[in-house]
Structure formats: structure tokens, C-alpha cells
């Protein structure tokens, strides 16, 4: 079985838990997820099955869309609602829409984040959450991420909270974004709740749950839940090729640069809309292109 399972990850499960469960349902070890979701976060988590695991880094690199809630008045050690409070301040003035929207505008485009201590980012070969659990301090490297769009949703004055809609690049920590937005508004803050509603071309409306997978597996029809590999690389430029070139591509041969579409790297070759391979321009030979993945 080869394809992409558009899974709706439930709360309480790690991304690796989801992979392990899918290995059992699809009877294969060739399973990989496309972007970690924290255990308490639910949402779209495309799972690559079989040959689709070859596109994991390309699907992971796509834009993500989230809806979450920023709570003002307290910051936690985990930057979300599950952690112990480390700073508090009474919210004497709940910011209005105009004030919050003006702050959100500051987070459009390229921003710099410092990953939370309770995260899987590695420093000196050790994950940050391992340092945190051992009560060890370590300098966290900053990173640049890109916010394509950020919008204000509803405001709950009773809870001193408001909803945000965020389209962002991979590697963006929404927990940290919530904390930084709070700082700009003059209050400690944390992420109250979060859902990922889209990853690349996969959105909430076309996801499947574990209950649906279990029912399909009982009928031996779990393969019908898989989307084609092409959907996982729909954000890349596709070029159809004839049968003669298809033979060379499927054998992983280097090709002339004139065979490539006029686009940035990487790009996809297809035959009758079937993904054959992902190629890139040769970094050392400007007259050639070379395969990154062959299917």
C-alpha cells in the first residue's frame, strides 16, 4: 500500500503514537508523519505509507494553518495550558480588537523565535525537554520562521483570551507566538488551546479519524482511505513526460537541464499524472538535473 493518510490526530497522542498505530492498521513498517504535533494538540497530521515515505521532507516543508487561543494574565513553563505558572499579572485592561490587530500586524512576515524549553529541538545532541525535565539550563538557539497570515478571531473578555488564525512555515511554535503576542500587549500569556486545520493541500474537512480507519481495516478496505502521492507534492511544479523519458526517469538517470521545467527546485516528473520522481538542478553541473527521489 502506497499513499498518504490524511489523519486527524486526536488529543492525548504523540505523533509517534499515531505512526505506531498506523503501522498496525496498514501492516507495514514504512510509515512516517509529516510534522510533529504536541500531545495536547489535535489536527491535521498527514501520514505517509509505503513509497509515500519518500516525500516526507517535502510534505513537512509545506505551509501549516492553525487556529488557537491566546490567554492573557499568566505564562507557564511549557507556554501552554498544561504547564506550571511561572509568571502572573492581573489583566486590568482587556485589549480591544483595534489594539490586538495592531499587535498581530507586527508578526506578519519573517519573525525570530526562541523555541520553548519543552520542545524536541536539539542542543548539543540533547532535546530541550530533556534539559527542562532535568532542571538544567541551556542556551536556546533562535530561529527565523515566516508568518504568511495572522488574523484575530473572537475575543472572550471573561477569560481574558482571544482566538487567532495563523498561516505559517514549518518550525513555527504557536505556543511561543502566543507568549510573544502577550508581551507586545503588556501581559504574560500562554496558548490556551490549538488545532492544526491544514498541512499543505490536506485540510480538516478531508481528514479521517482512527475510528474510521479501524472500521475500514475490519473490512480490509483501509487502502481506500489513502490519497495519492501526488497530493503530497501538489505544491511543487509538475511536468508530464512521454514514455521514452519516463524510462530514464524511473531508472534514476541524470537528465539535461533542458528537460526541466523553468522553475525553482525541486520539481516533479509525472506520466499520466502518476508521480515518477522528484528532481533538482545539479548543484555542480549547470547543464544537468539529478533525481532526489524515484518512485
PyMOL commands that set and color helices and strands:
alter all, ss='L'
color gray80, all
select helices_A, chain A and resi 15-26+50-60+97-105+128-133+174-185+204-206+210-218+222-225+229-232+243-250+257-259
alter helices_A, ss='H'
color red, helices_A
select strands_A, chain A and resi 3-9+31-33+42-49+64-72+74-76+85-88+109-114+122-123+126-127+142-156+161-168+189-199+202-203+226-227+237-240+255-256+267-271+274-281+288-294
alter strands_A, ss='S'
color yellow, strands_A
deselect
rebuild
show_as cartoon
